[in-house]
Every structure is written in C-alpha cells, then in structure tokens.
Amino acid sequence: MRVELTGRHITISPGLRNLVDRKLGKVRRVLNDAGMSAAVVVTKEKVNNVVEVTLHARGERFLHAVAKATSWETAMTNVVAKVMHQTEKVKGKWQERKRRGEAARSVKTPRAARKAVSRKAAPVTGGVPGSERRSLEQATTAARGATRRAAKAQR
C-alpha cells in the first residue's frame, strides 16, 4: 500500500514517519491486497495534534478518519482505531457477499429462472405429490415408447 504523508505547519521528522508506518501496518495486515493507498495529513494546531487518514480500498471504497490529541502517538492510535472499525465493516460486507454466491449478486433474476422457481413452488392440483408425479410421468413415457416400438415391429 502506498502511503502519502503531508505535514501542515510542521516538518515531517523520521520518527513521525516511522510512527505513521508502524500504526498503518495494522490496517495493511487486515486489508491485505485490498488497500491501494493511504493519504495521511498531520497538522499542528495551538494545543492539539491532528491526524487525518484517507484510505483508498478496492472497489472505490474510501475510508476516512480524523483524530485530535495532545501527542502524535495518541492521535495516530485513535485515527487507526477509527479506520480499523470501518475496515472491519467493509471486509465483513465483502466476505458476506462471497458467502451468498453468484446468484445473490445479480440485481434481477432472469425471467426463465423466475418461472422455474414458480413452477416448483406452485401447488399440484390432483392430489399427487411432486416426486410421485414425476415417476408416473416417466412410467407413462416409457409405456408409450414401448407401444410405439411394438407397433413399428408389427408393420
């Protein structure tokens, strides 16, 4: 994951850069290859240190969090906790989508599939259950075939 670090009213020290890389390592491990890039903006105000993180994940997902604290360590920890919460939610959605399968992903069901489902669900008139009806249909089809073959043999 590519990390872009920007400092406003502050120069980026190697220690601060190391802190950002170390804290974003957690998010990197959770997202694996889904994390494309992260833009981190650190700002020094009068009393507070502000850290903003915008993380670009696969599927045009943008995770954004802002945290303020008196120390850089605390601000970075808080912002990573917020991003991790968003990450878990997004990752859960991705996994749930995988579990449901291909049929659940389509917005509309094709007309032929709707008809097939409605035929299966429709009650059978005549009082014969579905499995018995199929076996009766197979038996009558086999009997018709036998009579046709017998008729051809006589000709």
C-alpha positions as CSV (number, residue, x, y, z in Angstrom):
1,M,0.0,0.0,0.0
2,R,1.3,3.4,-1.0
3,V,1.4,5.9,1.9
4,E,1.5,9.7,1.2
5,L,2.4,11.8,4.2
6,T,1.7,15.5,4.3
7,G,2.6,17.9,7.1
8,R,0.8,21.2,7.7
9,H,2.5,23.7,9.9
10,I,5.1,21.0,10.7
11,T,8.1,19.3,9.1
12,I,7.9,15.6,8.9
13,S,10.6,14.0,11.1
14,P,11.8,10.4,10.5
15,G,10.3,9.5,13.9
16,L,6.9,10.7,12.9
17,R,7.1,8.9,9.5
18,N,8.1,5.7,11.4
19,L,5.1,6.2,13.7
20,V,2.7,6.5,10.8
21,D,4.2,3.5,9.0
22,R,4.1,1.4,12.2
23,K,0.5,2.3,13.0
24,L,-0.8,1.8,9.5
25,G,0.8,-1.6,9.5
26,K,-2.2,-2.9,11.4
27,V,-4.6,-1.7,8.7
28,R,-2.3,-3.1,6.0
29,R,-2.4,-6.6,7.6
30,V,-6.2,-6.6,7.8
31,L,-6.8,-5.4,4.3
32,N,-4.1,-7.5,2.6
33,D,-4.1,-6.5,-1.1
34,A,-7.4,-4.6,-0.9
35,G,-5.7,-1.4,0.4
36,M,-4.5,0.6,-2.6
37,S,-3.2,3.8,-1.0
38,A,-3.4,6.0,2.1
39,A,-3.1,9.7,2.4
40,V,-2.1,10.9,5.9
41,V,-2.2,14.6,6.8
42,V,-0.7,15.6,10.1
43,T,-1.4,19.2,11.3
44,K,-0.1,21.1,14.3
45,E,-2.6,23.4,16.0
46,K,-2.0,25.5,19.0
47,V,-2.6,22.8,21.6
48,N,-3.7,19.7,19.6
49,N,-2.0,17.5,17.0
50,V,-4.5,16.5,14.3
51,V,-4.1,13.3,12.1
52,E,-6.3,12.7,9.1
53,V,-6.2,9.4,7.2
54,T,-7.9,8.7,3.9
55,L,-7.5,5.2,2.8
56,H,-8.4,4.0,-0.7
57,A,-9.5,0.4,-0.8
58,R,-10.6,-1.8,-3.6
59,G,-14.0,-1.2,-5.2
60,E,-13.7,2.5,-4.9
61,R,-14.1,2.4,-1.1
62,F,-12.7,5.4,0.7
63,L,-12.2,5.1,4.5
64,H,-11.7,8.5,6.2
65,A,-10.9,9.3,9.9
66,V,-9.8,12.3,11.9
67,A,-8.4,12.4,15.4
68,K,-7.0,15.1,17.7
69,A,-4.8,14.6,20.7
70,T,-2.0,16.3,22.6
71,S,0.6,13.8,21.4
72,W,1.2,12.3,18.0
73,E,1.2,8.8,19.3
74,T,-2.3,9.1,20.8
75,A,-3.7,10.9,17.8
76,M,-2.4,8.3,15.4
77,T,-3.7,5.4,17.7
78,N,-7.1,7.0,17.7
79,V,-7.3,7.5,14.0
80,V,-6.1,4.0,13.3
81,A,-8.8,2.6,15.6
82,K,-11.5,4.6,13.7
83,V,-10.1,3.3,10.3
84,M,-9.9,-0.3,11.7
85,H,-13.6,-0.1,12.6
86,Q,-14.5,1.0,9.1
87,T,-12.2,-1.7,7.7
88,E,-13.8,-4.5,9.6
89,K,-17.3,-3.4,8.4
90,V,-16.2,-3.2,4.8
91,K,-14.3,-6.5,5.0
92,G,-17.4,-8.2,6.6
93,K,-19.5,-7.0,3.6
94,W,-17.0,-8.4,1.1
95,Q,-17.0,-11.8,2.9
96,E,-20.8,-11.9,3.2
97,R,-21.1,-11.2,-0.5
98,K,-18.7,-14.1,-1.2
99,R,-20.7,-16.4,1.1
100,R,-24.0,-15.7,-0.7
101,G,-22.7,-16.7,-4.0
102,E,-23.2,-15.6,-7.6
103,A,-27.0,-15.7,-7.6
104,A,-27.3,-13.2,-4.8
105,R,-25.0,-10.7,-6.6
106,S,-27.4,-10.2,-9.6
107,V,-29.8,-7.4,-9.2
108,K,-32.6,-9.0,-11.2
109,T,-33.4,-12.7,-11.7
110,P,-33.8,-13.8,-15.3
111,R,-37.4,-14.4,-16.4
112,A,-36.8,-18.1,-17.1
113,A,-35.4,-18.6,-13.6
114,R,-38.4,-16.9,-12.0
115,K,-40.7,-19.2,-14.0
116,A,-38.8,-22.3,-12.9
117,V,-39.0,-21.3,-9.3
118,S,-42.7,-20.5,-9.5
119,R,-43.4,-23.9,-11.1
120,K,-41.6,-25.7,-8.3
121,A,-43.5,-23.7,-5.7
122,A,-46.9,-24.0,-7.3
123,P,-49.3,-26.4,-5.6
124,V,-50.1,-29.6,-7.6
125,T,-53.7,-30.0,-8.5
126,G,-55.0,-33.5,-8.5
127,G,-53.5,-34.6,-5.2
128,V,-50.3,-36.4,-6.4
129,P,-47.1,-35.2,-4.7
130,G,-44.3,-33.9,-7.0
131,S,-41.9,-36.9,-6.7
132,E,-44.7,-39.4,-7.4
133,R,-46.0,-37.3,-10.3
134,R,-42.5,-37.4,-11.9
135,S,-42.3,-41.2,-11.5
136,L,-45.7,-41.6,-13.0
137,E,-44.8,-39.3,-15.9
138,Q,-41.6,-41.4,-16.5
139,A,-43.6,-44.6,-16.4
140,T,-46.2,-43.4,-18.9
141,T,-43.5,-42.1,-21.2
142,A,-41.7,-45.5,-21.1
143,A,-45.0,-47.3,-21.8
144,R,-45.7,-45.0,-24.8
145,G,-42.3,-45.7,-26.2
146,A,-42.8,-49.5,-25.8
147,T,-46.2,-49.4,-27.6
148,R,-44.7,-47.4,-30.5
149,R,-41.8,-49.8,-30.9
150,A,-44.3,-52.8,-30.8
151,A,-46.5,-51.1,-33.4
152,K,-43.4,-50.5,-35.7
153,A,-42.4,-54.1,-35.3
154,Q,-45.8,-55.3,-36.5
155,R,-45.7,-53.2,-39.7
